Structures are given as C-alpha cells and as structure tokens.
C-alpha cells in the first residue's frame, strides 16, 4: 500500500510532470480550472484532461494583471502560463464559477493565447426549469469546440465509454471513503488527498488500476480502531490540499474520517447516469451534484448537507479551512455556523492564505481537539 502512495505522492509533488510526459508521446493535454468541468467530454475526444491546481512556486508575473490578494489557483496558473510552464498544454477550459474566473479568460487570452481556449458559462441558478436545457446547450458547445479542434466527431458511444471510465474511478474512491469512516486511522489524511489529487492529473484508466491495487492491499491490513477524536475537514474549494494542516491534525491526536473538500469528496461525490443520453446525463449530474456555495439552488441547502455529512461520518467536530477572500464560501459561512450550532456540532474556523502561520494554527487546533477529547 505504501509503495502505491509513494508513487502517487511523487506525481502530486510535481503535478505537471506526468502530463508533460504524456504530451511527449504525441498525445494532447487540456488543462481544466476547478471546479465542475465535464471532463468526460474532453476524455471522449481522445485528449487527457488535467485539473490545474497551481503549484507552490512563488508568483512573480501574474500580479501585473491580477490583484495580489486574489486566491492562489488563478494567480498561480496565470503565473505558470506567463513563465512558459504551461506551454505543453494544447488548451485550457474555464468554468465561470466565481468573479475571478469570470474575467481571467480574457486576461489569459491576451497575454498567453493557446491553441484551444473555452469558457463554460455555467448556469447561475440550478433549480429553474430551463437550467438543464441551458447546461445541455453549454456542454454541446464544448463538445462542438473540441470536435472542431481535433477534427473528429465525438460519438455517443465515445461519451458513454468515458462516463463508464470515470464512474469506475468514482466507485473506488467511494470505497476508500467508506473504509475511512468504518476503520478510522487506516489511511492518513495526506494519503487520501494524494489519491484524489493524482486522479486529477493522470489518465483515469491508470489511476483506477492503482486505486484497485491500493484497496486490495488495504483489506489485508489488520482491522483496528485508533480511538482518536474523529474530525471532518471542510473548505478548500479549489486549492491543492493543505498538507501541513492535515498532518498537524493527526499529529495532535485526531483522525480525519471524512471531508468536504474539492480535492476530496467533492471531486467524485456522485456518479453520472449511464442509462440516459450522455450529454443529458452530464447536465443532470451537474444539477444534482452535492450543494456548493458557488452554485445557487434553493432546493439544496449547503449547511444542511455539511451537517448531515458530519453526522453520517460520526465526526465529533468540523474544521473549516476558509480560503481568504473566497467570497462564495465566506458568504455561506454564517449559515453553516448557525446550522452546526443548532445541531450541537463543534467547529473551528481556520483562515488559510499561503503562507500559513502554523504556530498560531497549531495552538488553536490543539485547543479544539483537546476540548473534543
């Protein structure tokens, strides 16, 4: 099990390296900004989709065009593009999930034009009658743009095969998360984050094979309970995992038994239907996916969803990682705080804005975990 995690950790530490090697074989790569790009359409076109989570490299050029207080992912990726680090990409896809990703495509196109660039204008309101029709139109527009770029049709069978491929990977990730709830401590939080992050960076078929082997080896581990405080970690809508904080939580005597992170449960939360037309299935998946502060759906309550997740995982408390200046999550927090309090679920809000002051964070985490213990 450790050998597989070691292999995947190497990929996670160098998130663009494997895609570069893929490109060297004569194949194509498209970078997708998080969140909610229907990767299956890109996969069905024969192109490898990877999620652009940015890197830890210091931002030096992007601040000419973007305010330095904006979140790390768009600034880091634009900086990498301006430095030529993303020149191996054949294109990039932007979902307009927030104000930053609404204006970034124009900046990108002016200062670093690419062979293929596409913006998905996602539905702002998901519980209206026209939402699904609109998303079908948008996903067909992406499909048409890819067909024009690759000069080949993307058939319904191509899309169905890609949906099945992605669902197989999701099924295995669900098994990882079920195992973590049932056998707390069997996986380190860092290792689970590594599994998710690498699924965004390498071909799904390759990741599924490694994941299947990983789970087979996990079954061989002795079944035991660790007795630590059970925690759920939430937040981190777009960023790379907060590796230091995940390690610190465990160092202080707690165990992460579940999460509500993008590089986590959110990435694979629901399968795509395999029984209806593929584009309709992808649109339906988008609408019926887990609630998110970046989406508006009056039929789904994010605070209730998060609280339900805590109770299902039998977590004793929640650590919310709030990215500084992330407006969608900041606006959602008061409602989340109120709902957690109503259900008697303790939580700790930790503001993250790299570089993180781990000294202060350690003190607060230690006090919170001691209180729960």
Secondary structure, DSSP 8 states (H G I E B T S, - for coil): -HHHHHHHHHHHHTTTHHHHHHHHTT--EEEEESS---HHHHHHTT-EEEEE---SS---SGGGTS-TTS-HHHHHHHHHHHTTTTTT-SEEEEE--SHHHHHHHHHHHHHS--SEEEEE---SBSSSTTHHHHHHHHHHHHHHHHHHHHTS---HHHHHHHHHHHHHHHHHHHHHHHHHHHTTTSS-HHHHHHHHHHHTTS-HHHHHHHHHHHHHHHHTS-------EEEEEEE-SSS---HHHHHHHHHTTEEEEEEEEIIIIIHHSS---SSS-HHHHHHHHHHHS---TTSB-TT--HHHHHHHHHHHTT-SEEEEEEETT-HHHHHHHHHHHHHHHHTT-EEEEEEE-SS--HHHHHHHHHHHHHHH-
